[in-house]
Amino acid sequence: MPTNYKLYVSHRFVKFSTMTLYFLQYMFLIQRLNKTKQVLNANEKISYHIDALFGKGVSNALPRQLTFSYSRKTGRIKSFGINGRLMGTLRSDGGIALTIFGASILLNERSFKQNCIIPKEEALPFVSEGRSLFCKHVEWFGSNINIGSEVVVIDKSEVVHAVGKSVVSQSQLLGRIGDVAVRVREGIKSRGEQQNP
């Protein structure tokens, strides 16, 4: 065993995913802009943030005019939406908690589907009510699903039914039977959110 255990673990076992690399690129861009005293406007910040979290080019689905709410204490962006409808809230860990409306907007970009899970038909009514999705009910999942990542639950016709947070990794999704795969935060029936035909 090497003397520097942390160094051994970081070089031996940690693998960076493409999403981690996008996020690091985003962080380096912000640091570079801070050093040169250039300022990004709010639309650019959200676009870079969405691309870093959900995949390059996903921000192309965003409309040009977004509305923002800011924190009174820090002045940072707290949430964003379109014409008074909330699309997402920035979490303290750097993630974005999407709403069903926000997920349906981002789903217009094809590459966003890699952040989605398609459950079996018998599980859709329960997930739509806001209940958790179990591993045994997962039929298909995208390549960007990781522990703690934002997940959108859709059906085969790509209609959003719920949004939540992944509890397991991709390798565990297929192997575990009784474990929770997605802890659903909001379903289309849980808050009276209506589907758009």
C-alpha positions in Angstrom: 0.0 0.0 0.0 1.4 3.4 -0.9 2.2 5.9 1.8 0.0 8.6 0.4 -3.4 6.8 0.4 -5.4 9.7 -1.0 -3.1 10.1 -3.9 -3.3 6.4 -4.6 -7.1 6.4 -4.5 -7.5 9.4 -6.7 -5.2 8.1 -9.4 -6.1 4.5 -9.2 -9.9 4.4 -8.9 -11.4 7.7 -9.9 -12.7 7.9 -13.5 -14.0 11.2 -14.9 -17.2 11.0 -16.9 -17.9 13.4 -19.7 -20.3 15.3 -17.5 -17.6 15.9 -14.9 -15.3 17.2 -17.6 -18.1 19.6 -18.9 -18.6 20.8 -15.3 -14.8 21.3 -14.9 -14.7 23.3 -18.2 -17.5 25.4 -16.9 -15.8 26.1 -13.6 -12.5 27.0 -15.4 -14.4 29.4 -17.7 -15.9 31.2 -14.7 -12.5 31.4 -13.0 -10.9 32.8 -16.1 -13.7 35.4 -16.5 -13.3 36.4 -12.9 -9.6 37.0 -13.3 -10.1 39.2 -16.4 -13.1 41.0 -14.8 -15.5 40.0 -17.6 -19.0 39.3 -16.5 -21.4 36.8 -18.0 -25.0 37.8 -18.2 -27.6 35.6 -16.6 -28.7 33.8 -19.8 -25.1 32.8 -20.5 -24.6 31.6 -17.0 -27.6 29.3 -17.1 -26.7 28.1 -20.6 -23.2 27.1 -19.5 -24.6 25.5 -16.3 -27.2 23.4 -18.2 -24.6 22.3 -20.7 -22.2 21.3 -17.9 -24.9 19.3 -16.1 -27.0 17.8 -18.8 -24.7 17.6 -21.9 -23.2 19.9 -24.5 -25.8 21.6 -26.6 -28.8 21.0 -24.3 -29.0 24.7 -23.7 -30.0 25.2 -27.3 -33.6 24.3 -26.3 -33.8 27.3 -24.0 -35.7 30.4 -25.2 -33.8 33.6 -25.5 -35.8 35.5 -22.9 -35.7 33.8 -19.5 -36.8 35.4 -16.2 -34.6 35.1 -13.2 -35.1 35.4 -9.4 -32.0 36.4 -7.4 -31.0 35.8 -3.8 -31.3 38.9 -1.6 -28.2 38.0 0.5 -25.7 36.9 -2.2 -27.2 38.3 -5.4 -26.8 35.0 -7.2 -29.4 33.4 -9.5 -31.9 31.4 -7.4 -34.3 30.2 -10.0 -35.2 30.7 -13.7 -38.3 30.4 -15.8 -40.3 31.6 -18.8 -43.1 34.2 -18.4 -43.6 33.5 -14.8 -43.5 29.7 -15.1 -40.7 28.1 -13.1 -38.3 25.9 -15.1 -35.6 25.1 -12.5 -34.0 26.1 -9.2 -30.3 26.1 -8.6 -29.3 23.9 -5.7 -26.6 24.6 -3.2 -24.5 21.6 -4.4 -24.3 23.1 -7.9 -27.1 21.1 -9.5 -30.4 22.3 -11.0 -33.7 21.0 -9.7 -35.9 20.9 -12.8 -39.7 21.2 -12.8 -41.9 19.2 -15.1 -42.3 22.3 -17.3 -38.5 22.8 -17.5 -37.8 19.2 -18.3 -40.4 19.3 -21.1 -38.7 22.4 -22.6 -35.2 20.8 -22.4 -36.5 17.5 -23.9 -36.9 19.3 -27.2 -33.2 18.9 -27.6 -32.4 15.3 -28.6 -29.2 15.0 -26.5 -31.2 15.7 -23.3 -32.8 12.2 -23.5 -29.6 10.8 -22.1 -30.7 12.2 -18.7 -34.0 10.4 -18.8 -35.4 7.0 -17.6 -38.2 5.1 -19.3 -40.1 2.9 -16.8 -42.3 -0.1 -17.5 -45.9 0.7 -18.3 -47.2 -0.7 -15.0 -45.1 1.7 -13.0 -46.1 4.9 -14.8 -49.3 5.7 -12.8 -47.4 5.4 -9.5 -44.5 7.5 -10.6 -46.9 10.2 -12.0 -48.4 10.5 -8.5 -44.9 11.3 -7.1 -43.9 7.9 -5.8 -40.3 6.6 -6.1 -39.3 4.5 -9.1 -37.6 1.1 -8.3 -34.8 -0.6 -10.3 -37.0 -3.5 -11.3 -39.4 -1.2 -13.1 -36.7 0.5 -15.2 -36.9 -0.4 -18.9 -34.4 2.0 -20.4 -32.0 4.7 -19.0 -29.7 7.3 -20.6 -25.9 7.4 -20.4 -25.8 10.5 -18.1 -27.5 8.8 -15.2 -25.3 8.8 -12.1 -25.8 8.9 -8.3 -27.3 12.2 -7.3 -27.9 13.4 -10.9 -31.2 15.0 -12.0 -33.4 12.5 -13.7 -36.5 13.0 -15.9 -39.0 10.1 -16.1 -40.6 9.9 -19.5 -42.8 7.3 -21.3 -42.0 5.8 -24.7 -43.6 8.7 -26.6 -41.3 11.1 -24.7 -43.9 12.7 -22.5 -42.6 13.9 -19.1 -44.3 12.1 -16.1 -41.9 13.0 -13.2 -38.7 14.6 -12.2 -36.4 13.5 -9.4 -32.9 12.5 -8.3 -31.1 9.3 -9.1 -30.2 7.2 -6.1 -28.1 4.5 -7.9 -25.5 4.4 -10.7 -26.0 2.9 -14.1 -24.3 -0.3 -13.2 -26.6 -0.7 -10.2 -29.8 0.0 -12.2 -29.9 -3.4 -13.9 -28.5 -5.5 -11.0 -30.6 -4.5 -8.1 -34.2 -5.6 -7.8 -35.7 -4.0 -4.7 -33.8 -0.8 -4.5 -35.1 2.7 -5.3 -33.7 4.0 -8.6 -35.2 7.5 -8.7 -36.5 9.5 -5.7 -39.3 11.4 -7.4 -39.6 15.1 -6.4 -42.6 16.0 -8.5 -45.0 14.0 -10.6 -47.6 15.3 -13.1 -50.5 14.2 -10.9 -48.9 15.1 -7.6 -49.2 18.9 -8.0 -52.0 19.0 -10.6 -49.6 19.7 -13.4 -51.3 19.0 -16.7 -49.7 17.3 -19.7 -49.3 19.2 -22.9 -50.7 17.1 -25.8 
